[in-house]
């Protein structure tokens, strides 16, 4: 009887441990380390090549909530302008490298860092893996993402 009780307790503990692991929230700061070589650890970008995320990322969300997801999934190619400055670096597609929860986590990290959270739209909700999954199905090219950016209505 005692052995059965100990075995049952062991199974319960392992089940809870694995369940806790599967529900652990992905760390957006860790995922962002992949981005920091271009956008810097402070989100300031590199002049003329990679745009800042600090102060700019919330404007993208304000214009089109799905657009930042598209950039991460499919990349971005072509010249863009941010705050009157031109940038002409290439953003690689991370859709084949990052899972939906990792993309949601890194977007949430960027939007909560460097004062970005203070300029988000009222009632902004964090990105979810389900939301990323819905955009993933669109299968866009980096040029299509660039063209979508050119059509954004900035607020």
C-alpha positions as CSV (number, residue, x, y, z in Angstrom):
1,X,0.0,0.0,0.0
2,X,2.8,2.4,0.9
3,X,4.6,1.7,-2.4
4,X,1.4,2.4,-4.4
5,X,0.9,5.7,-2.5
6,X,4.5,6.8,-3.1
7,X,4.2,5.9,-6.8
8,X,0.9,7.8,-7.1
9,X,2.5,10.8,-5.4
10,X,5.4,10.6,-7.8
11,X,3.1,10.5,-10.8
12,X,1.1,13.5,-9.5
13,X,4.3,15.5,-8.8
14,X,5.7,14.8,-12.3
15,X,2.4,15.6,-14.0
16,X,2.2,19.0,-12.2
17,X,5.8,19.7,-13.0
18,X,5.3,19.0,-16.7
19,X,2.0,20.9,-16.7
20,X,3.7,23.9,-15.1
21,X,6.4,23.8,-17.7
22,X,3.9,23.8,-20.6
23,X,2.1,26.8,-19.2
24,X,5.3,28.8,-18.5
25,X,5.2,32.1,-20.3
26,X,7.8,32.6,-23.0
27,X,10.4,35.2,-22.1
28,X,10.3,38.0,-24.7
29,X,13.5,39.6,-23.4
30,X,15.4,36.4,-24.2
31,X,13.8,36.2,-27.7
32,X,14.7,39.9,-28.2
33,X,18.4,39.0,-27.9
34,X,18.2,37.9,-31.6
35,X,16.9,41.4,-32.5
36,X,19.4,43.4,-30.5
37,X,22.3,43.2,-32.9
38,X,20.3,45.3,-35.4
39,X,17.9,47.2,-33.2
40,X,20.2,47.5,-30.2
41,X,19.5,46.5,-26.6
42,X,18.0,49.9,-26.0
43,X,15.7,49.6,-29.1
44,X,17.4,52.6,-30.8
45,X,18.3,51.0,-34.1
46,X,21.3,51.7,-36.3
47,X,21.1,55.0,-38.3
48,X,20.3,54.5,-42.0
49,X,20.1,50.8,-41.7
50,X,17.8,49.5,-38.9
51,X,15.0,51.6,-37.5
52,X,14.4,52.2,-33.8
53,X,11.8,50.3,-32.1
54,X,11.7,52.6,-29.1
55,X,8.9,55.1,-29.7
56,X,8.2,53.7,-33.2
57,X,6.8,50.2,-32.5
58,X,3.6,51.5,-30.9
59,X,2.9,53.7,-33.9
60,X,2.9,50.5,-36.1
61,X,0.4,48.9,-33.7
62,X,-1.8,52.0,-33.8
63,X,-1.8,51.9,-37.6
64,X,-2.4,48.1,-38.0
65,X,-2.2,45.7,-35.1
66,X,-1.3,42.7,-37.5
67,X,1.5,44.6,-39.2
68,X,4.3,44.0,-36.6
69,X,3.4,40.3,-36.7
70,X,3.8,40.3,-40.5
71,X,7.2,41.9,-40.2
72,X,8.5,39.3,-37.8
73,X,7.0,36.3,-39.7
74,X,7.7,37.4,-43.3
75,X,10.5,40.0,-43.1
76,X,10.7,43.4,-44.6
77,X,12.6,44.5,-47.7
78,X,12.9,48.0,-49.1
79,X,13.5,51.5,-47.9
80,X,11.3,52.9,-45.1
81,X,11.1,56.2,-43.3
82,X,10.8,56.6,-39.5
83,X,10.5,60.1,-38.0
84,X,11.9,61.7,-41.2
85,X,14.9,59.4,-41.4
86,X,15.4,56.8,-44.1
87,X,16.4,53.2,-43.3
88,X,17.4,50.6,-45.9
89,X,18.4,47.5,-44.1
90,X,16.7,44.1,-44.7
91,X,14.6,42.6,-41.9
92,X,14.9,38.8,-42.2
93,X,11.8,36.6,-41.8
94,X,11.7,34.8,-38.5
95,X,8.6,32.7,-39.2
96,X,10.5,29.6,-39.8
97,X,12.7,30.1,-36.7
98,X,10.3,31.3,-34.0
99,X,7.2,29.7,-32.7
100,X,3.9,31.6,-32.4
101,X,4.3,32.1,-28.6
102,X,7.9,33.4,-29.1
103,X,6.8,36.0,-31.7
104,X,3.9,37.1,-29.4
105,X,6.4,37.3,-26.5
106,X,9.0,39.4,-28.3
107,X,6.3,41.8,-29.6
108,X,4.9,42.2,-26.0
109,X,8.5,42.8,-24.7
110,X,9.2,45.5,-27.3
111,X,5.8,47.2,-26.6
112,X,6.4,47.2,-22.9
113,X,10.0,48.5,-23.1
114,X,11.8,51.8,-23.6
115,X,8.6,53.8,-22.8
116,X,6.6,52.2,-25.6
117,X,3.9,51.2,-23.2
118,X,3.1,54.8,-22.5
119,X,2.1,55.5,-26.2
120,X,0.1,52.3,-26.9
121,X,-3.5,52.7,-27.9
122,X,-6.0,52.8,-25.0
123,X,-7.1,49.3,-24.2
124,X,-4.2,47.7,-25.9
125,X,-4.1,43.9,-25.2
126,X,-1.0,41.8,-25.4
127,X,-0.3,39.7,-28.4
128,X,-1.2,36.0,-28.2
129,X,0.2,33.0,-30.0
130,X,-3.3,32.4,-31.5
131,X,-3.2,35.9,-33.0
132,X,0.2,35.2,-34.5
133,X,-1.0,31.8,-35.8
134,X,-3.8,33.6,-37.6
135,X,-1.4,35.9,-39.4
136,X,1.1,33.2,-40.2
137,X,-1.4,31.6,-42.6
138,X,-1.2,34.6,-45.0
139,X,2.2,33.6,-46.4
140,X,3.4,37.1,-47.5
141,X,6.8,38.1,-49.1
142,X,9.0,40.7,-47.6
143,X,8.1,43.0,-50.5
144,X,4.4,42.5,-49.7
145,X,5.0,43.5,-46.1
146,X,6.9,46.6,-47.4
147,X,4.0,47.5,-49.7
148,X,1.6,47.0,-46.7
149,X,3.7,49.5,-44.7
150,X,3.4,52.1,-47.4
151,X,-0.4,51.8,-47.2
152,X,-0.5,52.3,-43.4
153,X,-2.5,55.3,-42.2
154,X,-0.3,56.7,-39.4
155,X,-2.1,58.2,-36.4
